[in-house]
Amino acid sequence: MRWSAQKINQPADGQPAALPGLDRLQSLVRTVRTPEFEGITFHEVLARSALNRVPVAARVPFSWTVNPYRGCSHGCVYCFARRTHTYLDLDSGADFDNQIVVKVNVAEVLTRELNRPSWTREPVALGTNTDPYQRAEGRYQLMPGIIGALAGSGTPFSILTKGTTARRDLPLLVEAARRVPVGLAVSIALVDEEVHATLEPGTPTPRARLGLVKAITDAGLPCHVLVAPVLPMITDSDSDLDRILGEIAAAGATGATVFALHLRPGAREWFLRWLSINRPDLTRPYAELYRGGSYVRRSYSADLGRRADVLLRRHGLKGGQQLRIPNQPAAAATEATPPLF
């Protein structure tokens, strides 16, 4: 069911009600809009759990994830997590960008789970689904409690973000790193401001994210950069890659990982729509390149990996670990994921 053509009902007290479907959730506390977040609706819920187990088959360097938000105002057209909004009977396009579910009690629930005798302090990752430092974090400030709970319990953790709000928590992260292993990674897919404006409209600019990398390393913490997704025939030339990796190195990054765009269901429709508007000349080439499904042809991925390796060495950047991308067929597992620890 899609809600893009429906309006939010207004109850007698004047506060916006939840979208149809969400208002039936027992955990829903309230649905709010605020002037400083024009066009965005927050659905505040009470989480029953905070830790999510990662299947062993995913072959990633962490066992658990924490997601304080569902949906993301970054609005990245290519975001693989878009499909998860359909589990709430919301659409993977405008609803994913504008209907944000906030787990207002996530830090308290996480603290309780981490204090259980059965907790073995396995690595926990944040930012693997939606960004914990998206704009909503400026309002709800959930991350300080999450960081404190993880560090206080002796649990190693990692954060992947595009959000410059992370600067706020650098003192907390420095302190946490004295107690547990902490991995920080910033996602910077491109440096072209015009492409960024249409492809990642709600994110901080690439320049601002390079500034975040510098702030992290200036604070004495290592910072990896995820150069992804690389867009075939748009941001994948040697000069494009050389430019972005050069700027990443200049910002002080300790390593980088490069891999190509994935077009999983949910994201696929929205990216191909973007492509038809912004680069209609590439519609047919993309259909050929992704004819096998969600992942680019293996020959392309291998070529990108070879070219990226040369440039990573040129700029003195350590590459990512060769690990299988979650849900990716083994035959196409040629990209890397960032070493978050």
Residue pairs with C-beta under 8 A, 6 or more apart in sequence:
1 21
1 89
2 91
2 95
3 19
3 20
3 21
3 89
3 90
3 91
3 95
3 99
4 91
4 93
4 94
4 95
6 19
6 20
8 16
8 17
8 18
8 19
8 31
8 41
9 16
9 17
10 16
10 17
11 17
15 30
15 31
15 32
16 31
16 32
16 33
16 41
17 23
17 31
18 25
18 28
18 31
18 43
19 31
19 41
19 43
19 90
19 95
19 99
20 89
21 88
21 89
21 90
22 28
22 31
22 43
22 88
22 89
22 90
22 101
23 31
25 45
27 45
27 46
27 47
27 48
28 43
28 44
28 45
29 44
29 45
29 46
29 104
30 44
31 41
31 42
31 43
31 44
32 41
32 42
32 44
33 40
33 41
33 42
34 42
34 139
36 139
37 73
37 135
37 136
37 139
39 98
40 73
40 98
40 99
40 100
40 135
40 136
41 98
41 99
41 100
42 100
42 102
42 136
42 139
43 99
43 100
43 101
43 102
44 102
44 104
45 101
45 102
45 103
45 104
46 103
46 104
46 105
47 103
47 105
47 106
47 109
48 109
49 109
49 113
50 66
50 103
50 106
50 107
50 109
50 110
50 113
51 64
51 65
51 66
51 110
51 113
51 114
51 124
52 64
52 65
52 66
52 67
53 63
53 64
54 60
54 62
54 63
54 64
54 65
54 125
54 326
55 326
58 324
58 326
58 327
59 323
59 324
59 326
60 125
60 128
60 323
60 324
60 326
60 337
61 123
61 321
61 323
61 337
61 339
61 340
61 341
62 122
62 123
62 124
62 125
62 128
62 158
62 340
62 341
63 122
63 123
63 124
64 122
64 123
64 124
64 125
65 124
65 125
65 126
65 128
65 129
66 106
66 110
66 124
66 125
66 126
66 132
66 146
67 103
67 126
67 128
67 129
67 130
67 132
68 102
68 103
68 106
68 126
68 132
68 137
68 140
68 142
68 143
68 146
69 100
69 101
69 102
69 103
69 130
69 131
69 132
69 134
69 136
69 137
69 142
70 84
70 85
70 88
70 100
70 101
70 103
70 129
70 130
71 85
71 90
71 95
71 96
71 97
71 98
71 99
71 100
71 101
71 130
72 79
72 81
72 96
72 97
72 100
72 130
72 131
72 134
72 202
73 97
73 98
73 100
73 134
73 135
73 136
73 202
74 97
74 131
74 134
74 162
74 163
74 200
74 202
74 203
75 97
75 200
75 201
75 202
75 203
76 162
76 199
76 200
76 202
76 203
77 198
77 199
77 200
77 267
77 270
77 271
77 273
77 274
78 199
78 229
78 261
78 262
78 263
78 267
78 270
78 271
79 96
79 267
80 262
80 264
80 266
80 267
81 96
81 129
81 130
81 266
82 92
82 93
82 96
82 266
82 267
82 270
83 92
83 264
83 265
83 266
83 267
84 129
84 266
85 91
85 92
85 95
85 96
85 99
85 266
86 92
86 266
88 101
90 96
90 99
92 266
92 267
92 269
92 270
93 269
93 270
97 202
100 134
100 136
102 136
102 140
102 142
103 109
103 142
104 140
104 142
106 142
106 145
106 146
107 142
107 144
107 145
107 146
107 148
107 149
108 145
110 145
110 146
110 149
110 150
111 145
111 149
111 152
111 153
113 119
114 149
114 150
114 152
114 153
114 155
115 153
119 153
119 155
121 153
121 154
121 155
121 156
122 155
123 155
123 156
123 157
123 158
123 181
123 340
123 341
124 150
124 155
124 156
124 157
124 158
125 157
125 158
125 159
125 160
125 340
126 132
126 143
126 146
126 157
126 158
126 159
126 160
127 133
127 158
127 159
127 160
127 161
127 185
128 160
131 160
131 161
131 162
131 163
132 142
132 143
132 146
132 159
132 161
132 163
133 143
133 159
133 161
133 162
133 163
133 164
133 165
133 166
134 163
134 165
134 202
135 163
135 165
135 202
137 143
137 163
137 165
138 165
143 166
143 169
144 169
144 172
147 157
147 169
147 172
147 173
147 176
148 172
148 176
150 156
150 157
150 176
150 180
151 157
151 175
151 176
151 179
151 180
151 182
152 179
154 179
154 180
155 180
156 180
156 181
156 182
156 183
156 341
157 176
157 180
157 181
157 182
157 183
158 182
158 183
158 184
158 185
158 340
158 341
159 166
159 173
159 182
159 183
159 184
159 185
160 185
160 186
160 187
160 226
160 338
160 340
161 185
161 186
161 187
162 186
162 187
162 188
162 200
162 203
162 204
162 209
163 203
163 204
164 204
164 208
164 209
164 211
164 212
166 184
166 212
166 216
167 212
167 215
170 215
170 216
170 219
170 221
171 219
173 182
173 184
173 219
173 221
174 219
174 220
174 221
176 182
177 221
181 341
182 221
183 222
183 224
183 339
183 340
183 341
184 216
184 221
184 222
184 223
184 224
185 223
185 224
185 225
185 226
185 338
185 340
186 209
186 212
186 213
186 216
186 223
186 224
186 225
186 226
186 253
187 209
187 225
187 226
187 228
188 206
188 209
188 210
188 213
188 225
188 226
188 227
188 244
188 248
189 199
189 200
189 227
189 228
189 229
189 230
189 231
189 235
190 196
190 199
190 206
190 231
190 235
190 240
190 244
191 206
191 207
191 243
191 244
191 247
192 206
192 235
192 240
193 205
193 206
193 207
195 231
195 234
195 235
196 203
196 205
196 206
198 274
198 278
199 274
203 209
204 212
210 247
210 248
210 251
211 251
213 223
213 225
213 248
213 251
213 252
213 253
214 251
214 252
216 222
216 223
216 252
217 223
217 251
217 252
217 253
217 254
218 252
222 254
222 255
223 252
223 253
223 254
224 253
224 254
224 255
224 256
224 257
224 320
224 338
224 339
224 340
225 248
225 253
225 255
225 256
225 257
226 256
226 257
226 338
227 241
227 244
227 245
227 248
227 256
227 257
227 258
227 259
227 308
228 257
228 258
228 259
228 260
228 261
229 259
229 260
229 261
229 262
230 236
230 241
230 258
230 259
230 260
230 261
230 304
231 260
231 261
232 260
232 261
232 285
232 286
232 289
232 296
232 300
233 282
233 285
234 279
234 282
235 244
236 260
236 304
238 307
238 311
241 258
241 307
241 308
241 311
242 311
242 314
245 256
245 258
245 308
245 311
245 312
245 314
245 315
245 317
246 315
248 256
248 315
248 317
249 315
249 316
249 317
253 317
254 317
254 318
255 317
255 318
255 319
255 320
255 338
255 339
256 312
256 317
256 318
256 319
256 320
257 319
257 320
257 336
257 337
257 338
258 304
258 305
258 308
258 312
258 336
259 301
259 304
259 305
259 325
259 335
259 336
260 296
260 300
260 301
260 304
260 335
261 271
261 296
262 294
262 295
262 296
262 325
262 328
263 271
263 272
263 290
263 294
263 295
264 294
264 327
265 294
268 294
272 283
272 286
275 282
275 283
275 286
276 283
289 296
289 297
289 300
290 296
290 297
291 297
292 332
293 329
294 328
295 301
295 328
295 329
295 332
298 331
298 332
298 334
301 332
301 334
301 335
302 334
305 334
305 335
305 336
308 319
309 319
312 318
312 319
319 336
320 336
320 337
320 338
320 339
321 336
321 337
321 338
321 339
322 336
323 336
323 337
324 330
324 333
325 333
325 335
325 337
328 335
